[in-house]
Amino acid sequence: MKRVAAMALLAAAGIANAQQLTTEQARHYAYAEVLKYVGAAGHETVDPWDPLSDPLAKGTAFTPDYIVDQAAKADGVRVFNTIQEAVTRAVADSAAAPAKRLYLLLKPGVYKELVYIPASAAPITMYGEGKDAAQTRITAKLDASNTGAEYNALHGAQFSKAAPGAQAMYATIKDRAQIGTFGTATVWVQNNGFQARNLTFENGYNKDTGNARAEALPNVNNVHHQALALQVDGADKAQFENVRLLGFQDTLYLKSPQIGSTSRSFFNNSYIEGDVDFIFGDSTAYFHQSEIKSLGDRGLSYVAAPDTHVKSKYGFVFDHVRFTHDGSANALGGTFTLLRQWFHSSRCTPYAPVAVDGYSCTYGPENGYQAPKGTVARVSLEAVGKMVVLNSRIGAHINKKNPWSDWNKKGALSFRPAQYNSDDYWNNLTKAGIDPVKDLGYSKRPSPPDIFLGEFNNTND
């Protein structure tokens, strides 16, 4: 059934989240339009980018500068046994020709290591041999609860002789009490122009046991935490062709260089799986002709959790994508959702009451909460989250009446209602006692409203 027809029925029934785009609105989410903007939110630079015309997407055979082969005799110049050693050499060679693209071939195998690619490298293309991305897998098993000491014991040796930029990345994590979400990435990319093809990036946390949890007492101690397979950290024009990203919670993180700006990533003919918020972040990302699979180990699943800045033109766009599921009982319940908008860094909610005597949450210079009062900062209010799904097939696991979720439930300190456009944003601020003009310095309400969430020409399984 055409999803547009189904959603039209919902709209007729008065259901507010029937956020269908017109044909004219959908044109603004075309591949070439979305990917040509980069930089400061509201003041983006026009820089056309056409990754589908790149040799990576055309399947061009490359001549490698470096070969990673676990079974070969390494020479430290062209042949290496680990990926990070090859990256270290590439960073050193970048000094002589910083604009020259370097090609790094990974022979088939399972590489049990972290891979950190610093900004100081020339643009790197990392690719697997052959077209089966499953044959070449990079995997590690970190989760957000790991201590810095555990992280250091597992991976310190591999960074002891790494390039200075990679060592600096490692140093930001090793002394933490807990490494947290952003210390868990198996592959961490800060390299502008980075490319990957025919590879699998995996966070193996809970992959051997499943990610189920006891959702009612008694808790059977099935622990789950955030665990990233890939983190694209401020890297612009990051391009992924025929890659597989495997994880559960927070599989893929797409981070802008700084709050209030954006960079661009492109995923083509790829596969991404997870259960909770497994595609998240604040940069612009375009997903094309790919499969996004929701795993039903847990009772709730959210595909995406963008925290796009309110003034950024675009967040996540999915075009000709198949949203699939694993056939589990939880998935077949039809209660999973496409998104919840990440209420990033908030400590309290101004959007609904909380069952605490004297509770209040007002606008303030920083996020904080000391019961019963708290403040919410501009950085959280403006992290609205944007996502549009076009020309895609949406599986039976997605809730047809409510495909877009609130951020947590009413009554929770972290609650925020789903916001479909800038009118919702302004209205919710006003209801919360926050004046968009006086408090946030906006000149006027956007007209027509800016789109935060939308669908166009989708079909349902």
N, C-alpha and C positions, 0 to 999 in steps of 0.2 A: 504493500500500500504506500502510495506517495505520502511522505511525512508532511508535506505542505498541506495536503488535504486533511490529514488527521489533526494537524495543529489548527487548521481553520475551524474545525468542529469544536476544538477546545476554546478558541477565541469566541465563537458564537455562544458558548456556554458560560462565557465570562471569566475564564481562567486566564490570569494576567500574564503567564509566562509563555504565551503563544507568540514568541518573538520572531516572526517571519520577516525577512528582508524583501524589499521590492527588487525587481530586476535591476533598476538603476542603482540602488544601494549595493547590491551584490557586485556590480562592476568595480566598485572601489576596493574589493577584496581579491581582485585578480592577482595572480602571481607577480607580474611585473610591477604592479602598482604598490603592493605591500612591501616588496623587497627593495624599493628604491630609496627608502627613507632611513636615515640613521642620525643619531646624535641627541641633542638636548630636547626633552619633551616640550612640544609646542613650538619649537624652533628647529625642527629637524632639517638636516642637509639633504638635498636631492643628489643621490649617488647611484645611478642605475646599476643593477646587478642581475645577471642572467645565468644562474648556476646550471640550468639545463643545457646551455650551450657549451659548458666547460668540458674538456676531455674526460674528466672524472665521470660525468653522467653519460657520456657517449661510449663508455667502455674502452677507451683508448688504452693500449698496452704501454706501460711505462718502462723506462730503463732505470733500475733502482740505483740510488747512490749508496744505500746501505741495505744489507740483508740480515735479517734475524732468523737464525736457524739453531734450534736447541741441540741438534745432533752434529753440527759442523764444528770445525776447529776455528775458534775466533781469532781474528788478527788485530782487533781494536781499531781498525781503519775502515774496513768495508763490511766485514763479517762479524756478527755479534751473537751471543747466546741469550741475552735478555734485551727486551725492548728499551728499558731505561738507559742501558749502556749505549745503544744506538742513538737515542735522543741526546745524550750527553755529547757524543761526537758531532751530531748535527748542530747543536748549539755552538760548539767550538768552531765549526766550519762556517757558521753564519757570519762570523766577524769579517771574513774576507769578502762575502757577497750577501749582504743582508736581505736583498730583494729576490735572490735566486731561489726558486722553489726547490725543495729537497724531497726526494722520494725514498720511502722506507718500506721495503717489502718484508712481510712477515710470512715465513713458511708455515704450512699447516701444523697445528698443535695446540696444546692448552698451556697458556702462559700464566703461571700463578704469581702475579706481581702487581704492584701499583705502577701506573704510568702517569707521570706528571710532565706536561709539555709547557714550558714557561713562555712568557711573552717575548723573551730575548731571542728566541729561535727565529730563523727565516721561516717563511710559510712552509709547513710540512704536509706532505701527503703520505698517509700511512695506509697500506692496503694489503689485503690477503691474496694469496695465489688461488686462482680459480674463482668461480662465481658462487660457490656455496659458502655463505658467511659463517655457517656453523662449524666449518672445518678449522677455523682459526679463532680461538677464544681467549680473551684476556679476562682473568677472574681473580677476585679477592673476596674477603669475607669480613669486612668491617661493618659495625653498626654504631649508632649514635651513643650507645652506652659504654662502648670501649673506653678505657682510660688512656691517657697519653702514654703511660708506661707500657701498657699492652701494645699500643700502636708502635711505639719505639722498639719494643722487643721483636715484633713481627717484621718490621719494615725498615728499621734504622740502618741496617747494613747496606741495603741497596741504594740508599741516598748518601752514604759516606763519601763517595767519589763522584756524585752526580754534578751536573752543571750548577753553577751558583744560583741561577734562577729557580731550579727545581729544589735545591737545598733550602732556599728561602721559603718556598711553599711548604715543604716538610716541617720547617722550624715553627711555622705558625700553629702547628697541631700538636707536636710532640710533648709539650709541657702542660697541656690542658688536663684538668681533673677528669673531664670526659671530653671525647673528641667532638661530640655533637654532630648534627646532621651534615654540616659542610666539611667535616673531616673524613667522611666515609667513602668518598668517590674512588672507584677502581681506576677510572681514567679521568684526569683533571686537566682541562685544556684552557690555557690563557693566550694561545698563539693565534694572532690574526691570520685569517686565510687558511686555517687548518682544514684538512680534508681527510675523510676516512671512507674506505670502500671494502666491501666483502669481508667484514669483521664482525665478531660478537664481543660486546662489552657486557660483563656480568658482575653484579654483586651477588655472591653466593650465599649471603646470609639467609638462613632458614630454607634454602632451596632443597636441602636434603630431608627436611622434616615437614615442610609446608609452613604457612604463615598463620595457621588457625589460632584463635585465642578463645578462652572461656569468656563468653559474653554475659554470663550470669554466674553467680556464686554456686558452688565453690570454684575458685580459680584453679585451673589445673596446671598453672605455671608454664603455659606456652607463651613465652615472652616474644614480643615483637617490637621493633624499633625502625626508625628511618635508616635507609641503607642505599646510597647512591651507586648506580653503575657508571654514569657519565655526568660530569659537571663541566659545562661550557661557561667559563668565568670571564666575562668582559671581552671575549674574542669576537671580532666582527667578521662576517663572511665565512662562518664555519659551515662546512658542507659535508653531508653524510649521504652516501649512496650504498644501497643494499647492505645496511648494517642491522644487527639485532641487538636490542638493549633489553637485558633480562634483570628483573628485580621484583620486589614487592612494593614496599612503601617508598616513595620518592626516587623512583628509578632514574629519572632524567631531570636535572636542574639546569635552567637557562638563566644566567645572571647577567644583568647589564653592567657596564663599567662603573657606574655610580648611580645613586638614586636620582631620578629625574632625567635619565638619558636612556638610550637603547642601542643595542647592537643586534646583528641579524644572524639567524641560523636557518638552514634549509635541510630537510630530510626527505629523501626520495626513495621509493621502492624499498621501504624499510619496515621493520617490525619492532614494536615496543610493547612490553607487557608489565603489568603490575597490579596492585590492588587499591592503595590509598594515595591520592594526590601524586600519581606516578609520573606526571609531566607537570612541572611547576616552575615558577620564576617570573621575572619582570621584563625579559627582552622580547624582541619580535622574532617569532619562529613560524615557518611555513612547513606544513606536513603535506606531502603530495604522494598520491598513489601508494599509500602505505596501509599497514594493518596495525590497529591499536587494540590490544587484547586485555580485557578486564579479567583478572583471576578472582575466583570466588571463595578463596580460603576463609575469608572473613565475611561477616554479615552485611557490611557496608563497603561500598567501593565508589571512589570518585576518580574519574579519569584525570582531570586536570585541576590545578590550583594556581592560576595565574595571579600575580599581584602587580599587574601593569599599572604604571603611573597614570593618573587621570588625564594628563595632557598628552600622553603618548598616542600617536595616531593608531597604532596597531599593537595587539598582543599576540595570541596564538591563532593561527588560521589553519583549518583542516580542509583540504580540497581533494575530492575523489579518494576518500579514505574509508576503509572498512572498520567499523567499531564492532569487534567480536568478543566472544566470551569463551570460557573453558568448559561449558556444559555442566558445571557444578550446580548443586541444588540452590545455593545462594544466588548464583547468577540467574538461574531460571525463574527465580522469584520476581524478576522484573522490577526491582527496587533500586538498582544502581543508577548513578547519575553521571552526566558528562562533565560536571564541573562543580566546584565550590570556590568562591573568590577569596583568596587568602587574605585574612585580616592581619597583615604582617606586623609583628612586634607589639600588637595591642596587649594591654594588661587588664582592661575592663571594657565594657560595652556601654555606649550612651544610647543604644537603639532599643533597649527593652529592660524592664525591671529585673533585678536579681533578688533572690530571697534572702536578703541580709538587711537587718534593721538599720535604717538611716542611709541606705546605699545611694551613692551618686557617682556619676562618671562624667566629668566635664572636660572641655577643651583645655589643653595646657601645653607647656613647652616640651614636655617629655612624657613617655608612657610610664605609668606607675600605678600601683594599687596597694593601699594599706587599709584593710577593712575598717570601716565600711565605705571609704571614699577613694576615688582614683581619678586619674587624668588620662586622656587619650591625645596623642600628638598628631600633628599634621602629616607626618610620614606614614602613619597607619591609615588615616582617613583617606589620603590620596592614592593609596595602593588599592585601586578599585578592581583590577582584574578584568581583562578583555579576551573574548574568545568568539570566533565565528566558525560555523561548520557548513560547508558548501558541497553539493553534489556528492554526498556521501551516503553510505549504507549503515544504518544504525540497528544493532542487534536487539534481540528481545530482552536482554539483560537491563537495558536502559528504561527507566520509568517514563512511560509515554506521557503521563499527565504532568509530571514535574521533573523534566530532564536536567534542570539547573537547581542546585541545592543552596540553601543558606549555609553560612559558615557556622557550623555547630548549632545547637538547639537554643531556643528561647529559654532564658533562665541561667544560661552559662555565661561566665565572665567574658568569653571570647565570641559571643554571638554577634553576627551581622547578617541582615537579610540580603538575599540575592538582589543585585541592582542591575537592571537591564539596560539602562541608559543614563545620561547625565541628568535627566529630570528626576529619576529615582534618587540619584545621589544628592541633588539639591534638596529635594523634599525630605529625605531622611535626615540630613543635617539640620534643616530648619526645625523638624519635629523634635530633634534631640537638643534644641536650644543653642545650636552652633550656627552663626550667621555667615554664609559663604562670602559675603562682601566685607563686612566689618571684621570678622575673625580671620578669614583666609585671604582676603585681599583680591577676590575675583571681581572683575568689572561687571559682568552680567551673565545671566544664564545662557548657555549655548542654544541657538535656534537655527535650524532644527536641532533636536537633541543629538548629542554624540552617542553612537552605538557602543555599548559594552558587550552585550551578548546577542547573538543572532544565528538564524538558520536560513538556508536557501536551498531548495531543490533536493532535499534529502529523501531517502526511502527507508521504510522500516522492514526488518525481517519479520 
